[in-house]
Amino acid sequence: MQYAARHEDDVVRLEDANTRTEVSIVPSVGNIVNSMKVAGQDVVRWPYGSVEEFKAEPDLSGIPFLAPWANRLDEQAFYANGKRYAFDMALGNVHGAIPSHGFLTTTDRWQVMEVHADGSSAWATSRLNFHEHALWMKQWPFAHRVEITHRLKDGVLEVGTSIKNMAADPMPVSVGFHPFFRLTDSPREEWTVAVPAKTHWLLADNKVPTGETEPAEVLFRNRQPVPLKDYDLDDVFSDLVRDDKGRARVVLKGRRQALEIVLGPGWRSLVLWSPGADFVCVEPMAGISNAMNLAQAGKYKELQYVQPGGTWSESFWIKPSGFN
């Protein structure tokens, strides 16, 4: 059989024998994808020797989910429906003058709902009942439920996210993912990246968008591949160039290996972080960093909301090539 799926202790494993692709997920630590091996080569950076070591001191790595907001806010508060919601910093789950990455990244509250394989794919679905946790609701008073399905099909990993709003008010959607990608056939100095964006957001010294923009071509001419060695990236992009299905494609290439990261239309923006180390973070974002507060200030027009009783759903895909 081409596909297999199993749940062993802390790890869910999905396998595609035909493409020699294996994906592992750790639901008990943020539901993080900690490995995606293609022909024995891992395209995900996860600098731990074991799951036990990871559980003892979890940190951003692999493919973590950022929620209830992604990346940075410009104050210890956010805006929704025209109202300011201040964080209670004494609770200890929100940190810093510039709160970043939400507070669900390494939570152990994910529930595995399904692990299965058939003749067409292997998949696992996990659920996070946000509304069941009082300290979370104190910081983000919108009852909701998140489900993430990781599906492996023909060597491509789809990460599908759905958020059901169980609150009485519209809920802003400002979530994202922070995948750490790597290639193994060449050093970072030989990698190239092609970014499908028209708009580049200018950042203040604290890495929060100012609200001002410039054409992305200032960095990436004609959206053609550029050498990563020439860039120290921590940049926010929007107005993504899309195909007839509304999908945008980022391509990371080495000597032979390549990763195509495909973003569905609900992922409105993209953050690239590549600080000179042997990885590149290609981050699908429902909105730019600080989207909620910039929207309140009239400087951002694409903030998404999910209505009461409604569900927001979107996927991104990781498509490797050149590994055989």
C-alpha positions in Angstrom: 0.0 0.0 0.0 1.3 3.4 -0.9 0.1 5.3 2.1 0.4 4.6 5.9 -0.6 6.6 9.0 0.0 5.7 12.7 0.0 7.3 16.1 2.8 6.1 18.4 3.1 7.7 21.8 3.8 11.5 21.2 4.2 11.2 17.4 1.9 10.9 14.5 3.6 9.5 11.3 2.4 9.8 7.7 4.1 7.9 5.0 4.1 7.8 1.2 6.1 4.8 0.0 6.1 5.7 -3.7 7.7 9.1 -3.2 9.7 8.0 -0.1 8.2 10.8 1.9 7.7 10.6 5.7 6.1 13.3 7.9 6.0 13.3 11.7 3.9 15.5 13.9 4.0 16.1 17.7 0.5 16.9 18.8 1.5 17.2 22.5 3.9 20.1 21.7 1.9 22.5 19.6 0.9 20.0 17.0 4.2 20.9 15.4 5.5 19.1 12.3 9.0 18.2 13.4 10.1 16.3 10.3 9.4 15.9 6.6 11.9 13.5 5.1 12.1 13.0 1.4 14.3 10.1 0.3 15.9 10.3 3.7 16.6 14.1 3.6 14.8 16.3 6.1 13.5 19.5 4.7 12.4 20.8 8.1 14.8 22.3 10.6 14.2 20.8 14.1 17.4 21.0 16.2 16.5 18.4 18.8 17.8 14.9 19.5 14.5 13.5 20.6 10.9 14.3 21.3 11.6 14.1 25.0 14.3 16.8 24.7 11.8 18.9 22.7 9.1 18.5 25.3 11.5 19.6 28.1 12.5 22.9 26.4 10.3 23.5 23.4 11.1 26.4 21.1 10.2 27.7 17.6 11.2 25.0 15.1 9.7 22.6 12.6 6.3 24.0 11.4 4.6 25.7 14.3 1.1 27.2 14.3 1.0 30.9 15.5 -2.3 31.9 17.2 -4.5 33.5 18.3 -2.4 36.1 16.4 0.8 35.7 14.4 4.0 37.6 14.7 4.3 41.0 16.3 1.8 43.5 17.8 2.8 47.1 18.4 1.4 47.2 22.0 0.2 44.9 24.7 -3.3 45.0 23.2 -5.2 44.3 20.0 -8.3 45.8 18.3 -11.3 43.9 17.1 -14.7 45.3 15.9 -13.5 48.8 16.8 -12.7 47.8 20.5 -9.4 47.7 22.2 -8.6 44.5 24.2 -5.7 44.9 26.6 -3.7 41.8 27.7 -3.4 40.9 31.3 0.4 40.6 31.4 0.2 39.2 35.0 -1.2 36.0 33.6 2.2 35.1 32.2 1.0 33.7 28.8 1.6 36.9 26.9 5.1 38.3 27.0 7.1 41.5 26.1 6.4 45.1 25.1 6.0 43.8 21.6 3.9 40.6 22.1 4.8 38.1 19.4 3.5 34.7 18.1 0.5 34.4 20.3 0.6 31.9 23.1 -0.4 28.5 21.6 2.8 27.6 19.8 3.9 24.7 22.1 0.6 24.0 23.9 -0.1 20.4 24.9 -3.9 20.8 24.6 -4.3 19.5 21.1 -6.5 16.4 20.7 -5.9 13.9 17.9 -9.2 13.3 16.3 -8.3 11.0 13.3 -5.2 9.3 11.9 -5.9 7.4 8.7 -4.7 6.3 5.3 -6.4 5.0 2.2 -5.6 4.5 -1.4 -5.2 8.2 -2.2 -3.5 9.8 0.9 -2.5 9.6 4.5 -3.7 12.2 7.0 -4.1 13.2 10.6 -6.6 15.8 12.1 -6.1 17.4 15.5 -8.4 19.8 17.3 -7.8 22.6 19.8 -10.8 23.8 21.9 -9.6 27.3 22.7 -12.9 28.2 24.5 -12.3 25.6 27.2 -9.4 27.4 28.7 -10.1 30.4 30.9 -6.7 31.9 30.9 -6.7 31.9 27.1 -10.1 33.4 26.9 -9.0 36.2 29.3 -6.5 37.3 26.7 -8.5 36.6 23.6 -12.2 36.7 24.5 -13.5 35.0 21.3 -14.7 31.4 21.8 -13.5 29.3 19.0 -12.2 25.9 17.9 -9.2 25.1 15.6 -8.7 22.0 13.5 -5.6 21.3 11.5 -5.3 18.4 9.1 -2.0 17.3 7.8 -2.4 15.3 4.5 0.3 13.6 2.6 -0.5 12.9 -1.1 1.8 12.2 -4.0 4.8 13.5 -1.9 3.1 16.8 -1.2 2.2 17.8 2.4 -1.0 19.9 2.7 -1.5 21.8 6.0 -5.2 22.6 6.2 -6.5 24.9 9.0 -10.1 25.6 10.0 -11.3 28.0 12.7 -14.9 27.9 13.9 -16.1 31.0 15.6 -18.3 30.1 18.6 -18.6 33.6 19.9 -21.4 36.1 19.5 -19.2 38.7 17.7 -17.1 38.5 14.5 -13.6 37.3 15.3 -10.5 38.6 13.6 -8.4 36.0 11.8 -4.7 36.9 12.2 -3.1 33.5 12.5 -0.2 32.1 10.7 2.5 29.4 10.5 6.3 29.7 11.0 7.9 26.9 9.0 11.6 26.4 9.1 12.8 25.0 5.8 16.2 23.7 4.7 17.9 22.0 1.8 20.6 19.4 2.1 22.3 19.4 -1.3 24.1 22.7 -0.9 24.9 25.4 1.7 22.6 28.4 2.1 25.0 30.6 0.1 23.9 28.6 -3.0 20.2 28.7 -2.4 17.8 31.0 -4.3 14.3 32.1 -3.5 11.5 33.5 -5.7 8.9 35.6 -3.9 5.5 36.1 -5.6 4.7 39.5 -4.1 3.9 43.0 -5.3 4.1 44.9 -2.0 6.8 45.1 0.6 5.9 46.6 4.0 8.4 48.9 5.7 9.3 48.1 9.3 10.1 50.2 12.3 13.2 49.3 14.4 11.0 46.9 16.5 10.2 44.9 13.2 6.6 46.0 13.3 5.1 47.4 10.0 4.8 51.2 10.0 1.9 51.1 7.5 4.1 52.4 4.7 4.9 50.2 1.7 7.1 50.0 -1.3 7.0 47.8 -4.4 8.4 44.4 -3.7 10.5 44.8 -6.8 12.8 47.1 -4.8 14.1 43.8 -3.3 13.2 41.2 -5.9 13.4 42.3 -9.5 10.6 40.9 -11.7 9.9 38.3 -9.0 12.8 36.2 -10.3 14.9 33.9 -8.1 17.5 35.8 -6.1 20.6 34.4 -4.2 19.9 34.2 -0.5 23.5 35.0 0.3 22.7 38.6 -0.8 19.9 39.0 1.8 19.4 39.1 5.5 15.6 38.8 5.5 13.0 39.6 8.1 10.4 41.0 5.8 6.6 41.3 5.3 5.0 41.0 1.9 1.4 41.2 0.6 -0.5 41.5 -2.7 0.7 38.1 -3.7 0.8 37.1 -7.3 -1.7 34.2 -7.7 -2.8 31.7 -10.3 -6.3 31.0 -11.5 -7.0 29.1 -8.3 -5.9 32.0 -6.2 -2.7 30.3 -5.1 0.7 31.9 -4.7 4.0 30.1 -4.9 7.3 30.6 -3.2 10.2 28.6 -4.6 13.3 27.8 -2.6 16.1 26.1 -4.7 19.5 24.6 -4.1 21.7 22.7 -6.6 19.1 20.1 -7.4 16.6 20.1 -4.6 13.7 22.5 -4.5 10.7 23.3 -2.3 7.6 24.9 -3.6 5.5 26.4 -0.9 2.0 27.1 -2.2 -0.4 29.4 -0.3 -4.1 29.3 -0.7 -6.1 32.6 -1.1 -6.9 33.0 2.6 -3.2 33.4 3.3 -3.1 37.0 2.4 0.5 37.8 3.2 3.9 36.3 3.6 6.8 36.8 6.0 10.3 35.7 5.0 12.9 35.2 7.7 16.4 34.1 6.9 19.0 35.6 9.2 22.0 34.0 7.6 21.6 30.5 9.3 21.0 27.3 7.4 17.3 27.7 7.2 14.6 29.9 5.6 11.3 30.6 7.2 8.5 31.0 4.7 5.5 32.0 6.8 1.9 31.9 5.5 0.0 34.7 7.2 -3.8 35.4 7.2 -2.7 39.1 7.6 0.5 41.1 7.9 2.2 41.5 11.2 0.1 43.8 13.5 -2.8 43.4 11.1 -5.5 44.0 13.7 -4.0 47.2 15.1 -3.0 48.6 11.7 -6.6 47.9 10.4 -7.9 49.9 13.4 -5.6 52.8 12.4 -6.9 52.6 8.8 -3.5 51.5 7.5 -4.4 47.9 6.5 -7.4 46.9 4.4 -7.3 43.1 4.3 -8.0 42.0 7.8 -10.2 39.0 7.7 -13.0 38.2 10.1 -15.0 35.0 10.7 -18.6 35.6 11.5 -20.5 34.1 14.5 -21.1 30.4 13.8 -18.9 30.6 10.7 -15.7 28.8 9.8 -12.6 30.2 8.2 -10.6 27.5 6.3 -7.4 27.6 4.3 -4.5 25.4 3.2 -0.9 25.7 2.2 1.2 23.0 0.5 4.8 21.9 0.6 6.0 20.3 -2.7 9.5 18.9 -2.8 11.4 18.1 -6.0 14.9 17.0 -7.0 15.5 14.7 -4.0 15.8 11.4 -5.9 
